[in-house]
C-alpha cells in the first residue's frame, strides 16, 4: 500500500484532486465552491476556464442537492440514499467533474431522453433549446426544466458522459462526468 506521504509527493503542485461522498447541503456547496475557487485562482491562469469550472461545478452540485431531496423519503435498500458522490480533478488537458446519485428507475427514461437530446445538439441548437424551455415555462416541480444540463453542455462545448447502474427494481445509480478542456 502506498503511503499518504508518497501520494503527497506524487501529486502535481498545480493540481486539484477532491473526492467527496456524503450528504450535499447548501453549506457544503458553499464550502466546496470556495475551496475550488481559491485553488483555481492559484493554479489556473485562464480566467475563462476558471469561470467555466466554477459554473459547471455549481450546476453539478445543485443537481445533486435537488435529486437527493427527491429520493430522501424512499431509502434505497442497503445504501444511504442521501449520499452523493463528487470528484473533481485536473490534468494538463483540463478538468473533470464527476457526480453520482441515486435515481428512481421510473425517472431514467425521461432523463436519458433529455441527455441524448442535449448530446445530439450543437451549440446553436442548445441555445434554442435553452430559450425554448425558458419561454415555454416548462419547469418541473423543483423549478428546473433540464436547464442545468443544457447550461453545462453550452459552457463546456462537450458531450455529457453518463450512465445508470441498476441497484434494484426501484433505483439506479446515476453517474455524470463533465469535461472542461483547457483548449476551449
N, C-alpha and C positions, 0 to 999 in steps of 0.2 A: 504494500500500500504506500502510495506517495504521501509524504508528509505535507502538512499545510505550509511549511516553510518552502518546500520545493515548489508547490503550487504558486506561492507568492513570488518566488524568484522567476518562475516561467511566465508569469503574466506580463504582458506588454505594458510599458509605462503609460501609453496613451490609449488605454482600452477601457471599455465598460463591460462588466460581467455582473449581472444581477439576476438572481433567481428568487422567486417568492411563491410559497404555497400557503394559502390560508384564506381567511375571510377578507373581502375587499370592502373597506369602508371609505367614506369621504375623507376622513383623517389620513388613512393610508394613501389614498390617491394623492392628496396634497403633499405628503411626505415624499413619496416616490418621485413626483414631478419636480419637487425642489431639489432632491438629490441628483436626479439625472440632469436637470437644467444646470446645476452648478458644475457637474462633471463635464457636460458638453461645452460649457464656457471655457474650460481648461484645455480640452483635447481637440475640439473641432473648430478650425479656422473659418470655415464657410458658414456664414450666418444663415443662409437659406437652408442648408442641411440641418443646422441646429433647430430651426423653426419647424421643419418637416418632422424631425424625430420627436420633438416635444408635442406637436399637434397630433401626430399619429398615436403616440403613447397615451395621450389624454383620451382620445377616442376609444382606444382599446380598453383602457381602464374603466371608462364609463360603461362600455358594453358589458364588461364583466360584472360591474355592480348592479346593473339593471337586470341581467339574466339570472344572477344568483338570487335576487329578491323574488323572482318569479317561481323558482323551484324550491325555495326555502321551506315552504309549508308541506312539501311532499318529499320527505327524505329518500335518498337513493339507498337501497338495501346494501349494507356492508361498506358504505362510503359516506363521507361527510359532504353532503350536497352543497353546503355553504362554502366549501373550499374551492378556490380557483387557483390556477397556475399561471405565472407570468415569468417570462425570461426576456432580458434584453442584453444584447451583446453587439460588439462591433469587430470588424477586421479591416483590412486595407480597402476592401470594396465598398463597405458601407455598414449599415446597421440592420439587425434582425430583431423584430419584436414578435414574441410568440405568446399566445394566451390559450388557456384551456378551461372549460367549464362544462358542467352537466347540462343537458338539454332534454326535454321530453321528446320521445320519438315522434310523436304526432306533429311536432314543430319542425322536424328536419326537412321534409319535402318543400315547404314554402321558403325556408331559409336557403336551402340548396338552390332552388329555382332563382331566388334573388341574387345569390352569389354568382351563379352561372351567367345571369344576365349582365351583371357588373363586369365579369371577366371577359365577356364577348364584346363589350363596348369599348370604343376608342375614347379618347379624352373629350372630344366634342359631344359624343353620344352620352357620356357620363354627365356632362354639364346640362344637357337637355333633360335627362332622367332626373337629375337633382332638382332642377327648376320645376319639372312636371309634378314631382311629389310636393314641393312647396306650394305651388299654385292650386293644386287639387285638394290640398289639406288631407292627404291620405296618410294620416298618422295612426299609429297603433295606440293601445291603452297606456303605454309608457311614454308617449309623446314623440316617438320616432317612427319613421317610415322606412327604415333602412338607410337613412341619410348618412349615418356614421360610416358604414361600409363604402358607400359611394364616395364620401369625402376622403377616406383613406386611399382608395384607388386613384382618385384625382390628384391627391398630394404626392403620391409615390410614383404615379405613372407605371405601376406594376400590377400584375395579376395577383389576386388574393389566393394564397395557398391554404387549403383547409382540408379537413377530413373529419369523419364521425366514426367513433368506435362504439359499437353496441355494448352496453353494460348488462341490460336485462330487457324484459318486454316493455318496460315503460321509459327507460332512459338510455341515453348515449352520452359519450364524452366528445365535445366539440373542440377541435384544435384549429386555431388560426395562426398563420405565420405571415408576417408582413416584412418585405424587404425595402429598405431605403438606400438606394445606391448613391455613392458619392458623386458619380458622374452625371446624375440627373440635375 
